[in-house]
Amino acid sequence: MPTFVYMTACDGCGHCVDICPSDIMHIDPVTRRAVNIEPNFCWECYSCVKACPQNAIDDRGYSDFAPMGHKVRVLREPEKGVISWRLKFRDGREKHFESPIRTTPWDSIQGPAEYDPPPVGMAESQKLAHEPDYLKAGELRTITKDKFKKYVWEEQHAA
C-alpha cells in the first residue's frame, strides 16, 4: 500500500524526505509540502509514516483486497511507543492494530565526526574504524596473507 500525504496536515518539515530509502518523498517547491512523487516505486516500509511528527502520511489500500469505500489510517503515537493502524471497512466494521516503533529517535545516533579519529595504522587493518568497540567483541581475529594462501592451497589440493 503506497503512501500519500495529507497536504492540510503536512508542515513541510522534511523528516519523510530524509528517511525515505527509495528517495520518492520530496518537498513540493510550490506548496512547500511533502509529496510521494512515484507511488509505484514505494517500498512500503512506512519509514515516512513512522517519522512524520504531524501524522500527515497515510497509505492507500490496493483495490484487489481493499474495495472502494474503505479507509486505512496510520497514526504514529510516540507517547505510547507504537504505530497504530485503523482499518474501516465499507460495512462499518473497524479493525485496530498496533506495532512497536523500533526506529531510533532523531539525533540519537552519533555521526562520523563525533567519533575519535581511528588509530594510526588502522588503514592497514582488515577492521573498520571503531568496529570492535561497537560490536563489544574484543579483539577480532584476522588471518595473514601467508596463512590465507596456505589454506586456499590446502583446500584446492585436498582431493
VOVOMAR-766665 format. One line per 3 residues: number of its first residue (from 1); their letters; for each residue x, y, z of C-alpha. Coordinates in Angstrom, 2 decimals. Example, Ala and Ser with C-alpha at 12.3 -4.5 7.8 and 13.67 -1.06 7.14 Angstrom:
<pts>
1> AS> 12.30:-4.50:7.80 ~ 13.67:-1.06:7.14
</pts>
This chain:
<pts>
1> MPT> 0.00:0.00:0.00 ~ 1.91:3.08:-1.18 ~ 1.90:6.20:0.92
4> FVY> 0.34:9.59:0.28 ~ 0.39:12.91:2.14 ~ -2.49:14.92:3.57
7> MTA> -1.46:18.38:2.36 ~ -3.50:20.15:5.03 ~ -1.71:18.29:7.85
10> CDG> 1.84:18.46:6.42 ~ 4.02:21.34:7.56 ~ 6.93:20.55:5.22
13> CGH> 9.39:19.54:7.97 ~ 11.12:17.08:5.60 ~ 11.53:14.15:8.01
16> CVD> 9.90:11.86:5.44 ~ 12.26:13.09:2.74 ~ 15.30:12.41:4.91
19> ICP> 14.28:8.87:5.83 ~ 12.77:7.52:2.58 ~ 15.05:4.72:1.32
22> SDI> 13.74:4.88:-2.25 ~ 14.01:8.69:-2.47 ~ 10.43:9.20:-3.63
25> MHI> 9.30:11.58:-0.89 ~ 10.01:15.18:-1.93 ~ 9.04:18.66:-0.81
28> DPV> 6.96:20.34:-3.50 ~ 8.64:23.68:-4.32 ~ 5.28:25.42:-4.87
31> TRR> 3.20:24.17:-1.94 ~ 6.16:23.51:0.44 ~ 4.51:20.24:1.45
34> AVN> 5.72:16.66:1.17 ~ 4.59:14.58:-1.79 ~ 5.19:10.99:-2.88
37> IEP> 6.39:11.60:-6.44 ~ 6.31:7.96:-7.55 ~ 3.86:5.77:-5.59
40> NFC> 4.58:2.77:-7.82 ~ 8.16:2.69:-6.53 ~ 7.17:2.84:-2.85
43> WEC> 8.93:0.09:-0.87 ~ 6.05:0.08:1.61 ~ 8.49:0.25:4.52
46> YSC> 6.40:3.02:6.15 ~ 9.52:4.80:7.41 ~ 7.93:8.08:6.35
49> VKA> 4.78:7.25:8.33 ~ 6.86:6.49:11.42 ~ 8.95:9.65:11.02
52> CPQ> 6.14:12.14:10.39 ~ 5.50:14.12:13.59 ~ 2.24:15.56:12.18
55> NAI> 0.67:12.18:11.23 ~ 0.23:13.62:7.75 ~ 1.17:10.46:5.84
58> DDR> -1.19:7.56:5.20 ~ -1.27:4.66:2.83 ~ -3.80:3.70:0.23
61> GYS> -5.08:0.17:0.01 ~ -4.90:-1.86:-3.15 ~ -8.24:-2.38:-4.87
64> DFA> -7.80:-6.16:-5.10 ~ -8.15:-6.66:-1.34 ~ -9.44:-3.29:-0.10
67> PMG> -12.56:-2.36:-2.08 ~ -13.72:1.18:-2.66 ~ -15.14:2.90:0.37
70> HKV> -12.61:1.58:2.87 ~ -10.27:3.77:4.92 ~ -6.84:3.00:6.31
73> RVL> -5.45:5.38:8.91 ~ -1.93:5.06:10.26 ~ -1.01:7.02:13.37
76> REP> 2.39:7.50:14.90 ~ 1.95:7.54:18.66 ~ 5.39:8.13:20.20
79> EKG> 3.96:8.66:23.70 ~ 2.70:5.04:23.58 ~ 5.69:3.85:21.54
82> VIS> 3.52:2.37:18.78 ~ 2.35:2.80:15.23 ~ -1.38:2.12:15.20
85> WRL> -3.36:1.08:12.15 ~ -7.11:1.56:11.92 ~ -8.98:-0.06:9.05
88> KFR> -12.56:0.90:8.43 ~ -14.49:-1.32:6.03 ~ -17.44:-0.29:3.86
91> DGR> -19.86:-2.20:6.07 ~ -18.78:-0.16:9.11 ~ -16.53:-2.76:10.76
94> EKH> -13.26:-1.47:12.17 ~ -10.02:-3.27:12.97 ~ -7.21:-1.82:15.05
97> FES> -3.60:-3.00:15.00 ~ -0.57:-1.73:16.92 ~ 3.09:-2.40:16.30
100> PIR> 6.03:-1.05:18.30 ~ 8.13:1.81:16.96 ~ 11.54:0.24:16.53
103> TTP> 13.30:3.19:14.99 ~ 15.78:5.23:16.99 ~ 14.89:8.80:17.96
106> WDS> 16.13:11.65:15.75 ~ 19.72:12.73:16.51 ~ 20.32:9.73:18.81
109> IQG> 22.97:8.11:16.58 ~ 26.49:9.53:16.59 ~ 27.69:11.00:13.33
112> PAE> 31.14:10.18:11.93 ~ 32.58:13.48:13.18 ~ 31.60:12.65:16.76
115> YDP> 33.89:9.60:16.98 ~ 37.56:9.80:17.88 ~ 39.84:9.53:14.85
118> PPV> 40.94:5.96:14.12 ~ 44.39:4.96:15.39 ~ 47.42:5.25:13.13
121> GMA> 47.86:2.04:11.16 ~ 44.12:1.28:11.04 ~ 44.24:1.67:7.26
124> ESQ> 46.45:-1.45:7.09 ~ 43.99:-3.46:9.18 ~ 41.07:-5.58:7.99
127> KLA> 38.84:-3.94:10.58 ~ 36.62:-0.93:10.17 ~ 37.18:2.05:12.43
130> HEP> 35.56:1.50:15.85 ~ 34.22:-1.90:14.78 ~ 35.48:-3.88:17.80
133> DYL> 34.19:-1.20:20.19 ~ 30.75:-1.13:18.60 ~ 30.41:-4.90:18.45
136> KAG> 31.72:-5.29:22.01 ~ 33.51:-8.40:20.78 ~ 37.01:-7.61:21.99
139> ELR> 39.80:-8.17:19.54 ~ 38.68:-9.56:16.20 ~ 40.68:-12.43:14.75
142> TIT> 42.41:-11.84:11.45 ~ 44.33:-14.02:9.05 ~ 47.59:-13.05:7.39
145> KDK> 48.14:-13.28:3.66 ~ 50.60:-16.19:4.07 ~ 48.15:-18.27:6.10
148> FKK> 45.33:-17.42:3.71 ~ 47.37:-18.66:0.75 ~ 48.22:-21.83:2.69
151> YVW> 44.55:-22.57:3.48 ~ 43.49:-21.93:-0.12 ~ 46.27:-24.22:-1.42
154> EEQ> 45.30:-26.98:1.03 ~ 41.64:-26.79:0.04 ~ 42.47:-26.95:-3.67
157> HAA> 44.81:-29.93:-3.27 ~ 42.89:-31.86:-0.60 ~ 41.01:-34.04:-3.08
</pts>
